[in-house]
Amino acid sequence: MIGAGPSGLAASKVLASRNVPFDCFEAGSGIGGLWRYGNDNGMSGVYASLHANISKESMSFSSLAMPETYPVFPHHSMVLAYLEDYAASFGLHRHIVFGTRVTSVRPLDDGGWEVVCRRRGGVATETRRYTEVVVANGHHWDPRLPAPAVPGAEEFEGPAIHSHDYRTPDPYAGRRVLVIGMGNSACEIAAEISRTAARTFLSARDAAHLFPKMLLGRPADHLVWSPLSDLPRFLKDPALRLLLRLSRGAPARYGLPEPVRGPLVGHPSTSDELLVQLARGAIRPKPGVSSFGRDTAVFKDGSRESVDAVVYATGYRISFPFLEPSVFAVSDGRTELYLRTVPPRIPGLYFMGLAQPSGAAFPLLEPQAEWITELIQGAVALPSPTDMTRAIAREWRRHRKTYVSTYRHGIEIDFRSYRRALRRERRAGRRRARGAVPALPAVAGPAPAADAL
């Protein structure tokens, strides 16, 4: 197991409960992954004020609920405390080798895997052999900057960081700050910086729908379980547009352009404070950046603004530095994995948590880990590599019709459809393991008549 963040913990919990022997290597000195503020593995981009944008009920693992005393949207320190409790409750710490970074994972000619790791502060490496490898190193740790770079970016003299390195608004007090992006991090960081900055600009290439954290008196993510989620997509999209309009008003009231695409084609951007700061004039929305000068930014509409600092909230690459690209790599955000887990022609390699649902990811992790564990134990069997490859191709055809074609949305999934697909695959896998030859089950994707928010 590589990584002791939420994905690695969920997989460790299931493996331990099924008495499967395993080692979990964690580069940091504690569990939690990106939820550990200042994680000494260098992979956490959590900033000081960050709160979850998913409610505690939706965010909990199925086997352990978050404490009732937690607020609806817990602070990152509370999420970490919950993960610590999860690890302690199921005795996971004894399986984790802390302060150890995996540097190489290589398939062996006679089967199995060679895993090379190195202790922090050391030079010597240790080589071990395993029959299976579960990759759970996360997908929010490798900052992705615009490529190619914005013209003139090298001439800009002010500080320019990725949101991964943002921690507090203190360095931006009294300055003119440009935040680039329109995802959750961009919205929340821009709102926080705008409280003390002289001016704050929020630049986005495309207009996005902004979801409130609360809708109709309930956390917005609870809509996944509401009657609205059972509507066909052609009805659900306009219904959600109307709900957002009634709750927030027209985007023009805040100086934002009207989104061209529907609210379900992209990962939701959630922020309450951003619209308040836009209405106050503390944040000025701008289109995409066309070029930089020494202390200026020029935008696609031809406007120019004086800028002292830039924060790129432009997302993350999906990368695996311990795997050779010839073994497995991600191209344009697209993972060639059966049910986002299994590379069809690489036996014994599994990926955890490489999916981005519109709601919380935690509830999907244990079912995914249960499937992987059943595969390791031989309780279920996979389709043939050819059938898996065909299923992946069908999934991508549906994906392109459902979501916007950007790197960020390459791993976007529908929560309920994916969970149903896992259940179907596990049933079919048990039949295969018994020697039956059923038809390949449907892969994860939007349901024919309805899908979740």
C-alpha positions as CSV (number, residue, x, y, z in Angstrom):
1,M,0.0,0.0,0.0
2,I,1.4,3.4,-1.0
3,G,0.0,6.2,1.1
4,A,-1.8,6.6,4.4
5,G,-4.3,9.3,3.4
6,P,-8.1,8.6,3.3
7,S,-7.7,6.1,0.4
8,G,-4.9,4.2,1.9
9,L,-6.6,4.1,5.3
10,A,-9.8,2.7,3.8
11,A,-7.9,0.0,1.9
12,S,-5.9,-0.8,5.0
13,K,-9.0,-1.1,7.1
14,V,-10.6,-3.6,4.7
15,L,-7.4,-5.6,4.1
16,A,-6.8,-5.9,7.9
17,S,-10.4,-6.9,8.5
18,R,-10.0,-9.8,6.0
19,N,-6.7,-10.9,7.5
20,V,-4.7,-10.0,4.3
21,P,-1.1,-9.4,5.3
22,F,0.2,-6.0,4.0
23,D,2.6,-3.1,4.5
24,C,1.5,0.5,4.1
25,F,4.3,3.0,3.3
26,E,3.7,6.6,4.2
27,A,6.3,9.3,3.3
28,G,5.1,11.5,6.2
29,S,5.3,11.0,9.9
30,G,1.5,10.8,10.4
31,I,-1.6,9.6,8.6
32,G,-4.2,11.8,6.9
33,G,-2.6,12.8,3.6
34,L,-3.7,16.2,2.3
35,W,-5.9,16.6,5.5
36,R,-2.7,17.0,7.7
37,Y,-1.9,20.7,7.8
38,G,1.8,21.2,7.1
39,N,2.3,17.5,6.4
40,D,6.0,16.8,6.4
41,N,5.6,14.6,3.3
42,G,5.3,17.8,1.4
43,M,2.1,16.8,-0.3
44,S,-0.6,18.6,1.6
45,G,-2.0,21.8,0.2
46,V,-4.4,22.5,3.1
47,Y,-4.4,26.1,4.2
48,A,-5.0,27.4,7.7
49,S,-8.7,28.3,7.5
50,L,-9.9,25.5,5.2
51,H,-13.2,23.8,6.1
52,A,-14.7,20.9,4.2
53,N,-17.1,21.9,1.5
54,I,-19.0,18.6,2.0
55,S,-21.2,18.0,5.0
56,K,-20.0,15.7,7.8
57,E,-22.8,13.2,7.1
58,S,-21.9,12.9,3.4
59,M,-18.2,12.8,4.2
60,S,-18.1,9.9,6.6
61,F,-16.9,6.5,5.9
62,S,-19.7,3.9,6.0
63,S,-18.1,2.1,9.0
64,L,-17.6,5.2,11.2
65,A,-19.7,8.3,11.3
66,M,-18.2,11.7,12.1
67,P,-19.0,12.9,15.6
68,E,-22.4,14.6,16.0
69,T,-20.6,17.4,17.9
70,Y,-18.9,18.4,14.7
71,P,-20.3,21.4,12.8
72,V,-22.0,20.7,9.4
73,F,-18.8,21.6,7.5
74,P,-15.8,20.6,9.8
75,H,-12.5,22.4,9.9
76,H,-9.6,20.5,8.4
77,S,-8.2,19.8,11.9
78,M,-11.5,18.0,12.7
79,V,-11.3,15.9,9.6
80,L,-7.8,14.9,10.5
81,A,-8.9,14.0,14.1
82,Y,-11.7,11.9,12.5
83,L,-9.1,10.1,10.3
84,E,-6.9,9.5,13.4
85,D,-9.9,8.0,15.2
86,Y,-10.6,5.8,12.2
87,A,-7.1,4.5,12.1
88,A,-7.1,3.9,15.8
89,S,-10.5,2.3,15.9
90,F,-9.4,-0.4,13.4
91,G,-5.8,-0.8,14.6
92,L,-4.2,0.5,11.4
93,H,-1.1,2.2,12.8
94,R,0.7,-1.1,13.3
95,H,0.5,-1.7,9.5
96,I,2.0,1.6,8.5
97,V,5.7,2.3,8.0
98,F,6.0,6.1,8.5
99,G,8.7,8.3,7.1
100,T,9.3,6.0,4.2
101,R,8.9,7.1,0.6
102,V,8.4,4.5,-2.2
103,T,10.8,5.5,-5.0
104,S,10.2,2.6,-7.4
105,V,7.6,0.0,-8.2
106,R,8.5,-2.4,-11.0
107,P,6.8,-5.5,-12.3
108,L,8.9,-8.7,-12.2
109,D,9.2,-11.1,-15.1
110,D,8.2,-14.1,-13.0
111,G,5.2,-12.2,-11.4
112,G,4.8,-9.9,-8.5
113,W,6.4,-6.5,-7.9
114,E,9.7,-5.1,-6.8
115,V,9.2,-2.2,-4.4
116,V,12.1,0.1,-3.5
117,C,11.7,2.5,-0.6
118,R,13.9,5.0,1.3
119,R,13.6,6.2,4.9
120,R,13.5,9.9,5.4
121,G,16.9,11.5,5.9
122,G,18.6,8.3,4.6
123,V,20.5,7.5,1.5
124,A,20.3,3.8,1.5
125,T,17.3,2.1,-0.1
126,E,15.5,-1.1,0.8
127,T,14.0,-3.5,-1.8
128,R,11.1,-5.7,-1.1
129,R,8.9,-8.1,-3.1
130,Y,5.1,-8.1,-3.1
131,T,2.5,-10.1,-5.0
132,E,0.2,-7.0,-5.3
133,V,0.6,-3.2,-5.0
134,V,-2.2,-0.8,-4.1
135,V,-1.5,2.8,-5.1
136,A,-3.2,5.3,-2.9
137,N,-0.9,8.4,-3.2
138,G,-3.8,10.8,-4.0
139,H,-4.4,13.3,-6.8
140,H,-4.2,16.7,-5.1
141,W,-0.5,17.0,-4.4
142,D,1.3,17.7,-7.7
143,P,0.6,21.3,-8.7
144,R,-0.4,21.9,-12.3
145,L,0.4,25.3,-13.8
146,P,-0.8,26.6,-17.1
147,A,1.0,24.9,-20.0
148,P,2.3,26.6,-22.0
149,A,2.9,29.4,-19.5
150,V,1.0,32.6,-19.9
151,P,3.1,35.0,-22.1
152,G,5.2,37.3,-20.0
153,A,4.9,35.2,-16.8
154,E,8.7,35.1,-16.5
155,E,8.8,38.9,-16.5
156,F,6.3,39.3,-13.7
157,E,8.3,40.5,-10.6
158,G,5.9,39.8,-7.8
159,P,5.4,36.5,-5.9
160,A,3.5,33.9,-8.0
161,I,2.6,30.7,-6.2
162,H,0.3,27.7,-6.8
163,S,-2.6,27.4,-4.4
164,H,-0.9,24.3,-3.1
165,D,1.5,26.6,-1.3
166,Y,-1.0,29.1,0.0
167,R,-1.5,29.0,3.8
168,T,-2.7,32.4,5.1
169,P,-3.8,35.7,3.6
170,D,-1.2,37.6,5.7
171,P,1.4,38.1,2.9
172,Y,-1.3,39.7,0.7
173,A,-2.5,42.4,3.1
174,G,-2.6,45.8,1.3
175,R,-1.5,44.3,-2.0
176,R,-3.2,43.9,-5.4
177,V,-3.7,40.2,-5.8
178,L,-4.7,38.1,-8.9
179,V,-6.2,34.7,-8.2
180,I,-6.4,32.5,-11.4
181,G,-9.1,29.8,-11.5
182,M,-12.7,29.2,-10.6
183,G,-12.7,25.9,-8.7
184,N,-13.3,25.6,-4.9
185,S,-9.8,26.6,-3.9
186,A,-9.8,29.7,-6.2
187,C,-13.1,30.9,-4.9
188,E,-12.3,30.4,-1.2
189,I,-8.8,31.7,-1.4
190,A,-9.9,34.8,-3.3
191,A,-12.6,35.5,-0.8
192,E,-10.2,35.2,2.1
193,I,-7.5,37.3,0.6
194,S,-10.0,40.0,-0.3
195,R,-10.7,40.8,3.3
196,T,-7.3,42.5,3.7
197,A,-5.9,43.0,0.2
198,A,-6.0,46.4,-1.5
199,R,-7.7,44.8,-4.5
200,T,-8.4,41.3,-5.5
201,F,-9.1,40.0,-9.0
202,L,-10.5,36.6,-9.8
203,S,-9.7,35.5,-13.3
204,A,-11.4,32.5,-15.0
205,R,-11.3,31.4,-18.6
206,D,-14.9,30.0,-18.4
207,A,-17.9,31.0,-16.4
208,A,-18.8,28.5,-13.7
209,H,-22.0,27.8,-11.7
210,L,-21.4,28.6,-8.0
211,F,-23.2,26.4,-5.6
212,P,-24.0,27.5,-2.0
213,K,-23.0,25.2,0.8
214,M,-26.6,25.2,2.0
215,L,-29.7,24.9,-0.2
216,L,-33.3,24.9,1.1
217,G,-32.0,24.8,4.7
218,R,-29.9,21.6,4.1
219,P,-26.4,21.0,3.0
220,A,-26.3,21.2,-0.8
221,D,-24.6,17.8,-1.1
222,H,-27.7,16.2,0.5
223,L,-29.4,16.8,-2.8
224,V,-27.7,13.6,-4.0
225,W,-30.3,11.8,-1.9
226,S,-33.3,14.1,-2.7
227,P,-36.1,13.5,-5.2
228,L,-34.2,15.9,-7.6
229,S,-31.5,13.4,-8.1
230,D,-34.0,10.9,-9.5
231,L,-35.0,13.2,-12.3
232,P,-33.8,12.5,-15.8
233,R,-30.8,14.6,-16.7
234,F,-32.7,16.7,-19.3
235,L,-35.1,17.8,-16.4
236,K,-32.6,17.9,-13.6
237,D,-30.3,20.4,-15.3
238,P,-32.9,23.1,-15.8
239,A,-34.4,22.3,-12.3
240,L,-31.0,22.9,-10.7
241,R,-30.4,26.1,-12.8
242,L,-33.7,27.4,-11.4
243,L,-32.9,26.4,-7.9
244,L,-29.5,28.2,-8.1
245,R,-31.2,31.3,-9.6
246,L,-33.8,31.4,-6.9
247,S,-31.3,31.0,-4.1
248,R,-28.5,33.3,-5.4
249,G,-30.0,35.4,-8.2
250,A,-28.5,36.1,-11.6
251,P,-24.7,35.9,-11.9
252,A,-24.8,39.4,-13.5
253,R,-25.8,40.8,-10.1
254,Y,-22.3,39.9,-9.0
255,G,-20.5,40.9,-12.1
256,L,-20.1,37.4,-13.3
257,P,-20.9,36.2,-16.8
258,E,-23.8,33.7,-17.3
259,P,-22.4,30.2,-17.6
260,V,-22.9,28.7,-21.0
261,R,-22.8,25.0,-19.9
262,G,-25.2,23.4,-17.6
263,P,-24.5,23.0,-13.8
264,L,-23.9,19.2,-14.1
265,V,-21.2,19.1,-16.7
266,G,-18.4,20.2,-14.4
267,H,-17.2,19.6,-10.9
268,P,-19.2,22.0,-8.6
269,S,-17.6,25.1,-7.3
270,T,-18.9,25.8,-3.8
271,S,-18.6,29.1,-2.0
272,D,-20.8,31.3,0.1
273,E,-18.4,34.1,0.9
274,L,-17.2,34.6,-2.7
275,L,-20.6,36.1,-3.8
276,V,-20.7,38.3,-0.7
277,Q,-17.3,39.7,-1.5
278,L,-18.2,40.2,-5.1
279,A,-21.3,42.0,-4.1
280,R,-19.3,44.2,-1.8
281,G,-16.8,45.0,-4.6
282,A,-14.0,43.5,-2.7
283,I,-13.4,41.1,-5.6
284,R,-13.4,42.0,-9.2
285,P,-14.1,39.2,-11.7
286,K,-12.0,39.1,-14.8
287,P,-11.7,36.9,-17.9
288,G,-8.7,34.7,-18.6
289,V,-5.2,36.2,-18.5
290,S,-3.6,36.8,-22.0
291,S,-0.2,38.1,-20.8
292,F,1.8,39.5,-17.9
293,G,4.1,42.5,-17.6
294,R,6.5,43.4,-14.8
295,D,3.7,44.4,-12.5
296,T,0.6,44.1,-14.7
297,A,-1.8,41.5,-16.1
298,V,-3.6,41.9,-19.4
299,F,-6.9,40.0,-19.8
300,K,-8.7,38.5,-22.8
301,D,-11.1,41.4,-23.0
302,G,-8.1,43.8,-23.4
303,S,-8.3,45.3,-19.9
304,R,-5.2,45.7,-17.9
305,E,-4.7,45.8,-14.1
306,S,-1.8,46.5,-11.8
307,V,-0.9,43.4,-9.9
308,D,1.5,42.8,-7.0
309,A,1.0,39.0,-6.5
310,V,-0.5,36.0,-8.3
311,V,-2.1,32.8,-6.9
312,Y,-2.5,30.0,-9.5
313,A,-5.5,27.9,-8.4
314,T,-5.2,25.8,-11.5
315,G,-5.5,22.3,-10.2
316,Y,-3.2,19.3,-10.0
317,R,-1.5,16.7,-12.2
318,I,-2.2,13.0,-11.6
319,S,1.2,11.5,-11.3
320,F,3.0,8.5,-10.0
321,P,6.8,9.2,-9.6
322,F,7.5,5.7,-8.5
323,L,6.1,4.1,-11.7
324,E,7.8,4.2,-15.0
325,P,5.6,5.7,-17.7
326,S,6.0,2.5,-19.7
327,V,4.2,0.7,-16.8
328,F,1.4,3.2,-16.2
329,A,0.9,6.9,-16.8
330,V,-2.0,9.4,-17.1
331,S,-2.5,11.3,-20.3
332,D,-4.6,14.6,-20.3
333,G,-6.1,13.6,-17.0
334,R,-7.5,10.4,-18.4
335,T,-6.9,7.1,-16.5
336,E,-7.2,3.9,-18.5
337,L,-8.5,1.9,-15.6
338,Y,-11.4,-0.5,-15.4
339,L,-13.9,1.0,-12.9
340,R,-11.2,3.5,-12.1
341,T,-9.2,0.8,-10.3
342,V,-7.7,-1.9,-12.5
343,P,-5.3,-1.5,-15.4
344,P,-6.5,-4.2,-17.8
345,R,-3.1,-5.8,-18.7
346,I,-1.1,-5.2,-15.5
347,P,-1.9,-8.0,-13.0
348,G,-1.6,-7.2,-9.3
349,L,-1.7,-3.4,-9.6
350,Y,-4.6,-1.5,-8.2
351,F,-5.4,2.2,-7.8
352,M,-7.5,3.7,-4.9
353,G,-9.3,7.0,-4.9
354,L,-8.5,8.0,-8.5
355,A,-12.0,9.3,-9.0
356,Q,-13.6,12.7,-8.4
357,P,-17.3,12.5,-7.5
358,S,-19.4,15.6,-7.3
359,G,-20.0,14.8,-3.6
360,A,-17.7,13.2,-1.0
361,A,-15.2,10.6,-2.0
362,F,-14.9,8.9,1.4
363,P,-18.1,6.8,1.2
364,L,-16.8,5.2,-2.1
365,L,-13.5,4.2,-0.7
366,E,-14.4,1.2,1.4
367,P,-16.6,-0.4,-1.3
368,Q,-13.7,0.1,-3.7
369,A,-11.3,-1.4,-1.2
370,E,-13.6,-4.4,-0.6
371,W,-13.6,-5.2,-4.3
372,I,-9.8,-4.9,-4.5
373,T,-9.5,-7.2,-1.4
374,E,-11.8,-9.8,-3.0
375,L,-9.7,-9.7,-6.1
376,I,-6.5,-10.3,-4.1
377,Q,-8.2,-13.2,-2.2
378,G,-9.6,-14.7,-5.4
379,A,-13.2,-14.4,-4.2
380,V,-14.0,-12.5,-7.4
381,A,-12.5,-12.6,-10.9
382,L,-12.0,-9.9,-13.4
383,P,-13.3,-9.8,-17.0
384,S,-10.8,-10.6,-19.7
385,P,-8.3,-7.7,-20.5
386,T,-10.0,-7.3,-23.8
387,D,-13.4,-6.9,-22.2
388,M,-12.1,-4.5,-19.7
389,T,-10.5,-2.4,-22.4
390,R,-13.8,-2.3,-24.3
391,A,-15.6,-1.3,-21.1
392,I,-13.1,1.5,-20.5
393,A,-13.7,2.8,-24.1
394,R,-17.5,2.7,-23.6
395,E,-17.1,4.6,-20.3
396,W,-15.0,7.3,-22.0
397,R,-17.6,7.7,-24.7
398,R,-20.3,8.4,-22.1
399,H,-17.9,10.6,-20.1
400,R,-17.3,12.9,-23.1
401,K,-21.1,13.3,-23.5
402,T,-21.6,14.1,-19.9
403,Y,-18.7,16.3,-18.6
404,V,-16.6,19.1,-20.0
405,S,-13.5,18.0,-21.7
406,T,-10.7,19.4,-19.5
407,Y,-7.8,17.8,-17.6
408,R,-9.6,18.5,-14.3
409,H,-12.6,16.5,-15.3
410,G,-10.8,13.4,-16.6
411,I,-11.5,11.5,-13.4
412,E,-15.0,13.0,-12.7
413,I,-17.6,10.4,-11.9
414,D,-21.2,10.2,-10.8
415,F,-21.4,9.1,-7.2
416,R,-24.4,6.9,-7.4
417,S,-23.6,5.4,-10.8
418,Y,-20.1,4.4,-9.7
419,R,-21.4,2.8,-6.5
420,R,-24.0,0.8,-8.4
421,A,-21.3,-0.3,-10.9
422,L,-19.1,-1.5,-8.1
423,R,-21.9,-3.6,-6.7
424,R,-22.7,-5.1,-10.1
425,E,-19.1,-5.9,-10.8
426,R,-18.6,-7.6,-7.5
427,R,-21.7,-9.8,-8.1
428,A,-20.5,-10.6,-11.6
429,G,-17.0,-11.3,-10.3
430,R,-18.2,-13.8,-7.8
431,R,-20.0,-15.7,-10.7
432,R,-16.8,-15.6,-12.7
433,A,-14.8,-16.9,-9.8
434,R,-17.3,-19.9,-9.6
435,G,-16.7,-20.6,-13.2
436,A,-19.8,-19.0,-14.8
437,V,-19.3,-16.7,-17.8
438,P,-21.8,-13.9,-17.5
439,A,-22.0,-10.8,-19.7
440,L,-19.7,-8.0,-18.8
441,P,-21.6,-5.7,-16.3
442,A,-22.2,-2.1,-17.1
443,V,-19.4,0.3,-16.3
444,A,-19.6,3.4,-14.1
445,G,-21.2,6.3,-15.9
446,P,-24.4,8.4,-16.0
447,A,-27.4,6.2,-15.7
448,P,-29.6,6.0,-18.8
449,A,-32.5,7.8,-17.3
450,A,-31.2,9.6,-14.3
451,D,-27.9,10.2,-12.5
452,A,-26.9,11.9,-9.2
453,L,-25.9,15.5,-8.7
